[in-house]
């Protein structure tokens, strides 16, 4: 195991992190859409309000107030229901408590002195957010921080070296009263994306893992979920796994394998036009949804829909009604930078194309790919064929790989992972 996990603590990752602002379950869906656009991992933690504003909470009390994590796909699926489509103005004013799926195990409060390896083990077990108190003040960051911070897990720290460290200010006792009062209820929130970003800066310490292929490291998860392109998009969302929240849209080929043509996921819907995406999810097949266009509709039908949209907008402006009919396109939900009037299978490309890598891709390349696209996963395809789906790599898979004992790491030639299964739903 790399020493970076033993010689760093969670506090190292909080340097420069902003204070967390709690998002309450009484807020509206409209407010949640704005908050998700500024979030990591395409989701926001949702909280219950304090019973008393001035109350000093224990970690247990704070944990009990946490409800769950709300992501972009949760909102789109909610807005795609018949009731919400009939009155979208009412739908976006709905309380978040009616949308978020309660799951208190997704967040855990930890001390800043918690070892990084322990934090990673929590995330491997399903924790997606770490709540870290901002109760200690330090300047800069160094390797010595992990040894000396709060004196909690290195008992024989050299006190003389501690006093000579001018780049680090640490209070091993209780914080001063003024500092404790101002920071008592201040926290920052660390996500798995933050951890991967930190590891990207420590690639040398992880050698030789970063340059090894994801296949040789056993990172590829073959247990992905998929649906055929003809499957109804809304029904497909009911089959989504919990983590990562993603679903491959595939086309079967004669040899029994599948080609990936798109995906339905929270990361794909991040910062999208939620109302347009909701209409599409409710009315299109999975294949049409990821294409961003209903290619079997006559031009006249599309024109009629566009006219209805214009009439609806005009009626709203005149106070006659609140209908929000929209022409759905890949541009309207943020899938494709191309013009929304483009039609046909070419719209699978561009931003609508799923994020993929080869089985021979290095671990470092996949990590960088996920960070650059702010994605929670990358689909893995065959090295010598076009878009033949093999599996998926998510945050949990990467964390499991980098924390393996050295004896379990092999640099053998690339082989396609064996075993596993694919959950597939067909008409």
C-alpha positions as CSV (number, residue, x, y, z in Angstrom):
1,X,0.0,0.0,0.0
2,X,1.3,3.4,-0.9
3,X,2.7,5.5,2.0
4,X,0.6,8.5,0.8
5,X,-2.4,6.8,2.4
6,X,-0.7,6.3,5.7
7,X,1.1,9.7,6.0
8,X,-1.8,11.9,5.0
9,X,-5.0,12.7,6.9
10,X,-8.4,14.0,5.8
11,X,-7.4,17.5,6.9
12,X,-4.8,17.6,4.1
13,X,-7.7,17.5,1.6
14,X,-9.7,20.3,3.2
15,X,-7.1,23.1,2.6
16,X,-8.9,25.7,0.6
17,X,-12.2,24.0,0.6
18,X,-15.2,26.3,1.1
19,X,-17.5,26.1,4.1
20,X,-20.5,23.8,3.4
21,X,-23.9,25.5,3.2
22,X,-26.7,23.1,4.2
23,X,-29.5,22.5,1.7
24,X,-32.7,21.8,3.5
25,X,-35.4,19.4,2.6
26,X,-38.0,22.2,2.7
27,X,-36.3,23.9,-0.2
28,X,-38.0,23.7,-3.7
29,X,-36.9,21.6,-6.7
30,X,-36.2,24.8,-8.5
31,X,-33.6,25.7,-5.8
32,X,-32.2,22.2,-5.9
33,X,-31.6,22.5,-9.7
34,X,-29.5,25.7,-9.1
35,X,-27.5,24.1,-6.3
36,X,-26.8,20.9,-8.2
37,X,-25.2,22.9,-11.0
38,X,-22.5,24.0,-8.6
39,X,-22.1,20.7,-6.9
40,X,-19.6,17.8,-7.2
41,X,-20.7,14.3,-8.3
42,X,-23.9,15.9,-9.8
43,X,-25.6,15.8,-6.4
44,X,-26.2,17.7,-3.2
45,X,-26.6,16.5,0.4
46,X,-30.0,17.3,1.8
47,X,-30.6,18.1,5.5
48,X,-33.4,18.5,8.0
49,X,-33.5,21.8,9.7
50,X,-32.3,22.2,13.3
51,X,-35.0,22.1,15.9
52,X,-33.3,25.1,17.5
53,X,-31.1,27.4,15.5
54,X,-28.7,28.2,18.4
55,X,-28.4,24.6,19.5
56,X,-25.0,23.1,19.7
57,X,-25.0,19.7,18.0
58,X,-23.1,16.6,18.6
59,X,-21.9,14.5,15.6
60,X,-24.7,12.0,16.3
61,X,-27.3,14.7,16.2
62,X,-26.0,16.1,13.0
63,X,-25.8,12.7,11.4
64,X,-29.5,12.2,12.2
65,X,-30.4,15.4,10.4
66,X,-28.8,14.2,7.2
67,X,-31.5,12.9,4.8
68,X,-29.7,11.8,1.6
69,X,-28.1,12.9,-1.6
70,X,-30.3,14.4,-4.4
71,X,-28.9,14.2,-7.9
72,X,-29.9,15.5,-11.3
73,X,-31.4,12.2,-12.5
74,X,-33.6,12.1,-9.4
75,X,-35.1,15.5,-10.4
76,X,-35.5,14.7,-14.1
77,X,-37.3,11.4,-13.3
78,X,-39.6,13.2,-10.8
79,X,-40.4,15.9,-13.4
80,X,-41.1,13.2,-16.0
81,X,-44.1,11.9,-14.0
82,X,-47.6,12.5,-15.5
83,X,-48.6,14.8,-12.7
84,X,-45.5,17.0,-13.1
85,X,-45.7,17.2,-16.8
86,X,-49.3,18.5,-16.5
87,X,-48.3,21.3,-14.3
88,X,-44.6,22.0,-14.5
89,X,-44.9,25.3,-12.6
90,X,-46.3,23.5,-9.6
91,X,-43.7,20.7,-10.0
92,X,-40.6,22.9,-9.7
93,X,-42.1,24.4,-6.5
94,X,-42.4,21.0,-4.9
95,X,-40.5,20.4,-1.7
96,X,-37.3,18.5,-2.1
97,X,-38.4,16.1,0.7
98,X,-40.8,14.5,-1.8
99,X,-38.0,13.8,-4.3
100,X,-34.9,12.9,-2.4
101,X,-34.4,9.2,-1.5
102,X,-33.5,8.9,2.2
103,X,-30.2,7.2,2.8
104,X,-28.3,8.4,5.9
105,X,-25.4,6.0,5.1
106,X,-24.1,8.2,2.2
107,X,-22.5,10.8,4.5
108,X,-20.3,10.4,7.5
109,X,-18.7,13.0,9.8
110,X,-15.0,12.4,10.5
111,X,-12.3,14.2,12.4
112,X,-9.7,16.1,10.4
113,X,-7.1,13.8,11.9
114,X,-8.6,10.7,10.3
115,X,-6.1,8.9,8.2
116,X,-6.6,9.0,4.5
117,X,-6.6,5.2,4.3
118,X,-9.4,5.0,6.8
119,X,-11.4,7.6,4.9
120,X,-10.9,5.6,1.7
121,X,-12.2,2.5,3.4
122,X,-15.4,4.3,4.3
123,X,-15.9,5.4,0.7
124,X,-15.3,1.9,-0.5
125,X,-18.1,0.8,1.7
126,X,-20.5,3.3,0.2
127,X,-19.9,6.6,1.8
128,X,-20.0,9.4,-0.8
129,X,-19.5,12.5,1.3
130,X,-17.2,13.1,4.3
131,X,-18.2,16.0,6.6
132,X,-15.1,17.5,8.1
133,X,-15.2,20.1,10.9
134,X,-13.3,23.4,10.2
135,X,-12.4,23.7,13.9
136,X,-8.6,23.8,13.6
137,X,-6.5,26.5,11.9
138,X,-3.3,25.9,10.1
139,X,-1.1,27.6,7.5
140,X,0.2,25.8,4.5
141,X,0.4,22.0,4.1
142,X,3.3,19.6,4.5
143,X,4.1,16.0,5.0
144,X,4.6,16.6,8.7
145,X,1.0,17.7,9.0
146,X,-0.1,14.0,9.0
147,X,2.3,13.1,11.8
148,X,1.6,16.0,14.1
149,X,-2.0,17.0,13.4
150,X,-3.8,16.9,16.7
151,X,-1.3,14.3,18.0
152,X,-4.0,11.6,17.7
153,X,-2.3,8.7,16.0
154,X,1.4,9.3,16.2
155,X,2.3,9.1,19.9
156,X,6.1,9.6,19.6
157,X,6.1,12.8,17.6
158,X,9.3,14.8,18.1
159,X,8.3,17.9,20.1
160,X,11.5,19.7,19.1
161,X,10.8,19.2,15.4
162,X,7.2,20.3,16.0
163,X,8.3,23.6,17.4
164,X,10.8,24.2,14.6
165,X,8.2,23.7,11.8
166,X,7.5,27.3,10.7
167,X,5.3,26.4,7.9
168,X,2.6,24.7,10.1
169,X,0.5,26.1,12.9
170,X,-1.1,23.4,14.9
171,X,-3.0,23.5,18.2
172,X,-2.7,20.1,19.7
173,X,-4.9,21.1,22.6
174,X,-8.4,22.5,22.4
175,X,-8.9,25.5,20.1
176,X,-9.1,28.9,21.7
177,X,-12.5,30.1,22.8
178,X,-12.8,32.7,20.0
179,X,-11.8,30.2,17.4
180,X,-14.0,27.5,18.8
181,X,-17.0,29.8,18.9
182,X,-16.6,30.9,15.3
183,X,-15.8,27.5,13.9
184,X,-17.9,25.2,16.0
185,X,-20.6,24.8,13.4
186,X,-18.5,25.2,10.3
187,X,-17.8,22.2,8.1
188,X,-16.5,21.4,4.7
189,X,-17.7,18.5,2.6
190,X,-15.3,16.1,0.8
191,X,-16.5,14.0,-2.1
192,X,-14.9,11.1,-3.9
193,X,-14.1,13.5,-6.7
194,X,-12.0,15.5,-4.2
195,X,-10.1,12.3,-3.2
196,X,-9.4,11.4,-6.9
197,X,-8.2,14.9,-7.5
198,X,-5.9,14.7,-4.6
199,X,-4.5,11.3,-5.8
200,X,-3.8,12.8,-9.2
201,X,-1.3,15.0,-7.5
202,X,0.4,12.0,-5.8
203,X,0.8,9.8,-8.9
204,X,4.6,9.3,-8.2
205,X,3.8,7.9,-4.7
206,X,1.4,5.4,-6.3
207,X,3.8,4.0,-8.8
208,X,3.6,1.7,-10.7
209,X,-0.2,1.7,-10.5
210,X,-0.9,4.9,-12.4
211,X,0.8,3.6,-15.6
212,X,-0.7,0.1,-15.4
213,X,-3.7,-0.8,-17.5
214,X,-7.1,-0.9,-15.9
215,X,-7.5,-4.4,-17.1
216,X,-4.3,-5.7,-15.4
217,X,-5.3,-4.0,-12.2
218,X,-8.7,-5.5,-12.2
219,X,-10.4,-2.1,-12.1
220,X,-13.0,-2.9,-14.7
221,X,-16.4,-3.8,-13.3
222,X,-18.3,-6.1,-15.7
223,X,-21.5,-6.0,-13.7
224,X,-23.0,-3.0,-15.4
225,X,-26.7,-2.4,-16.2
226,X,-27.9,-1.9,-19.7
227,X,-31.1,-1.5,-21.8
228,X,-31.7,-1.9,-25.5
229,X,-32.3,1.3,-27.4
230,X,-36.0,0.4,-28.0
231,X,-36.7,0.2,-24.2
232,X,-38.8,3.2,-22.9
233,X,-36.5,5.7,-21.4
234,X,-38.7,6.4,-18.3
235,X,-39.0,2.7,-17.5
236,X,-35.3,2.4,-17.9
237,X,-34.7,4.8,-15.0
238,X,-36.4,2.4,-12.7
239,X,-33.6,-0.1,-13.3
240,X,-30.8,2.2,-12.4
241,X,-28.2,0.9,-9.8
242,X,-27.4,2.9,-6.8
243,X,-23.7,3.7,-7.4
244,X,-22.8,4.9,-9.9
245,X,-26.2,6.0,-11.0
246,X,-25.8,5.1,-14.7
247,X,-27.3,3.0,-17.3
248,X,-25.8,2.0,-20.7
249,X,-28.0,2.2,-23.7
250,X,-26.9,-0.5,-26.1
251,X,-27.5,-2.1,-29.5
252,X,-27.1,-5.9,-29.7
253,X,-24.9,-7.3,-32.5
254,X,-25.0,-10.8,-34.0
255,X,-22.2,-12.3,-31.9
256,X,-24.1,-11.7,-28.7
257,X,-22.1,-8.6,-27.7
258,X,-23.4,-5.1,-27.4
259,X,-22.4,-1.7,-28.7
260,X,-22.9,1.2,-26.4
261,X,-24.6,4.1,-28.1
262,X,-25.3,6.3,-25.1
263,X,-26.1,6.4,-21.4
264,X,-28.7,7.7,-19.0
265,X,-27.0,8.9,-15.9
266,X,-26.9,11.7,-13.3
267,X,-23.6,13.0,-14.7
268,X,-25.0,13.1,-18.3
269,X,-28.0,15.2,-17.0
270,X,-25.8,17.6,-14.9
271,X,-26.6,21.2,-15.8
272,X,-29.2,20.2,-18.4
273,X,-32.5,21.8,-19.2
274,X,-34.5,19.7,-16.7
275,X,-38.0,20.4,-18.1
276,X,-37.0,19.5,-21.7
277,X,-35.1,16.4,-20.4
278,X,-38.2,15.4,-18.4
279,X,-40.5,15.6,-21.4
280,X,-38.0,13.5,-23.4
281,X,-37.7,10.9,-20.6
282,X,-41.4,10.5,-20.4
283,X,-42.1,10.2,-24.2
284,X,-39.1,8.7,-25.9
285,X,-37.3,5.4,-26.0
286,X,-33.9,5.1,-24.4
287,X,-32.2,5.2,-27.8
288,X,-34.1,8.3,-28.8
289,X,-33.4,9.9,-25.5
290,X,-29.7,9.6,-25.7
291,X,-29.7,10.8,-29.3
292,X,-31.6,13.9,-28.3
293,X,-34.1,13.6,-31.2
294,X,-37.1,11.6,-32.1
295,X,-35.9,10.5,-35.5
296,X,-39.0,8.6,-36.5
297,X,-41.2,11.6,-36.2
298,X,-42.2,13.3,-39.4
299,X,-41.0,16.9,-40.0
300,X,-44.6,18.1,-39.9
301,X,-45.0,16.7,-36.3
302,X,-41.8,18.4,-35.2
303,X,-43.1,21.6,-36.7
304,X,-46.4,21.3,-35.0
305,X,-44.7,20.7,-31.7
306,X,-42.5,23.7,-32.1
307,X,-45.6,25.8,-32.9
308,X,-47.4,24.5,-29.8
309,X,-44.3,25.4,-27.8
310,X,-44.4,29.0,-29.1
311,X,-48.1,29.3,-28.4
312,X,-47.6,28.0,-24.9
313,X,-44.8,30.5,-24.2
314,X,-47.0,33.3,-25.6
315,X,-49.9,32.3,-23.5
316,X,-47.8,32.3,-20.4
317,X,-46.5,35.7,-21.2
318,X,-50.0,37.0,-21.6
319,X,-51.1,35.4,-18.3
320,X,-53.5,33.1,-20.1
321,X,-51.9,29.8,-19.0
322,X,-48.7,28.2,-17.8
323,X,-48.1,25.5,-20.4
324,X,-44.4,24.9,-21.1
325,X,-44.4,22.7,-24.1
326,X,-40.9,22.4,-25.5
327,X,-39.2,21.0,-28.6
328,X,-36.8,18.4,-27.3
329,X,-33.3,18.3,-28.8
330,X,-29.8,17.3,-27.7
331,X,-29.0,21.0,-27.4
332,X,-32.0,21.7,-25.1
333,X,-30.8,19.2,-22.5
334,X,-27.1,19.9,-23.0
335,X,-26.1,16.7,-24.8
336,X,-24.7,18.1,-28.0
337,X,-23.3,21.5,-28.9
338,X,-24.5,21.1,-32.4
339,X,-27.7,22.8,-33.7
340,X,-30.9,21.4,-32.2
341,X,-32.4,21.1,-35.7
342,X,-29.8,18.4,-36.7
343,X,-31.4,15.0,-36.9
344,X,-30.3,11.4,-37.4
345,X,-27.8,9.0,-35.9
346,X,-25.0,11.6,-36.1
347,X,-26.4,13.1,-33.0
348,X,-25.0,10.1,-31.0
349,X,-21.7,11.9,-31.4
350,X,-20.5,15.0,-29.6
351,X,-21.5,15.4,-26.0
352,X,-24.2,12.8,-26.5
353,X,-21.4,10.2,-27.0
354,X,-20.8,8.3,-23.8
355,X,-17.5,8.8,-22.0
356,X,-15.4,5.7,-22.9
357,X,-11.9,4.3,-22.5
358,X,-10.1,1.2,-23.8
359,X,-9.3,-1.8,-21.7
360,X,-5.6,-1.0,-22.3
361,X,-6.1,2.6,-20.9
362,X,-3.9,3.4,-17.9
363,X,-5.3,4.1,-14.5
364,X,-3.9,7.6,-14.5
365,X,-5.6,8.3,-17.9
366,X,-9.0,7.1,-16.7
367,X,-8.7,9.2,-13.5
368,X,-7.8,12.3,-15.5
369,X,-10.6,11.6,-17.9
370,X,-13.2,11.4,-15.1
371,X,-12.0,14.6,-13.5
372,X,-11.8,16.6,-16.8
373,X,-15.4,15.6,-17.6
374,X,-16.6,15.8,-14.0
375,X,-18.0,12.3,-14.5
376,X,-18.6,9.6,-11.9
377,X,-17.8,6.8,-14.2
378,X,-16.2,5.8,-17.6
379,X,-17.5,3.0,-19.9
380,X,-14.9,0.5,-21.0
381,X,-14.8,-0.8,-24.6
382,X,-12.7,-3.4,-26.4
383,X,-9.3,-2.3,-27.6
384,X,-9.6,-3.6,-31.1
385,X,-13.3,-3.0,-31.9
386,X,-15.6,0.0,-32.1
387,X,-17.8,0.6,-29.1
388,X,-18.1,-3.0,-27.9
389,X,-19.0,-2.6,-24.2
390,X,-16.9,-4.5,-21.7
391,X,-17.7,-2.9,-18.4
392,X,-17.6,0.3,-16.4
393,X,-15.1,2.0,-14.0
394,X,-16.4,4.1,-11.2
395,X,-15.0,5.9,-8.1
396,X,-15.3,2.8,-5.9
397,X,-13.4,0.7,-8.4
398,X,-10.5,3.1,-8.5
399,X,-10.4,3.4,-4.7
400,X,-10.3,-0.4,-4.4
401,X,-7.4,-0.6,-6.9
402,X,-5.2,2.0,-5.3
403,X,-5.6,0.6,-1.8
404,X,-4.8,-3.0,-2.7
405,X,-1.8,-4.7,-1.1
406,X,1.2,-4.7,-3.4
407,X,1.1,-8.5,-3.6
408,X,-2.3,-8.4,-5.3
409,X,-1.1,-6.0,-8.1
410,X,-0.1,-7.7,-11.3
411,X,1.4,-6.1,-14.4
412,X,0.6,-9.0,-16.6
413,X,-0.4,-8.5,-20.3
414,X,-3.9,-7.0,-20.8
415,X,-6.7,-9.5,-20.7
416,X,-10.4,-8.9,-20.8
417,X,-11.9,-9.4,-17.4
418,X,-13.6,-12.8,-17.0
419,X,-16.8,-13.7,-15.2
420,X,-19.3,-11.2,-14.1
421,X,-22.7,-10.5,-15.6
422,X,-24.6,-7.9,-17.4
423,X,-28.0,-6.9,-16.2
424,X,-30.0,-6.2,-19.3
425,X,-33.7,-5.3,-19.8
426,X,-35.4,-5.8,-23.1
427,X,-38.9,-5.2,-24.5
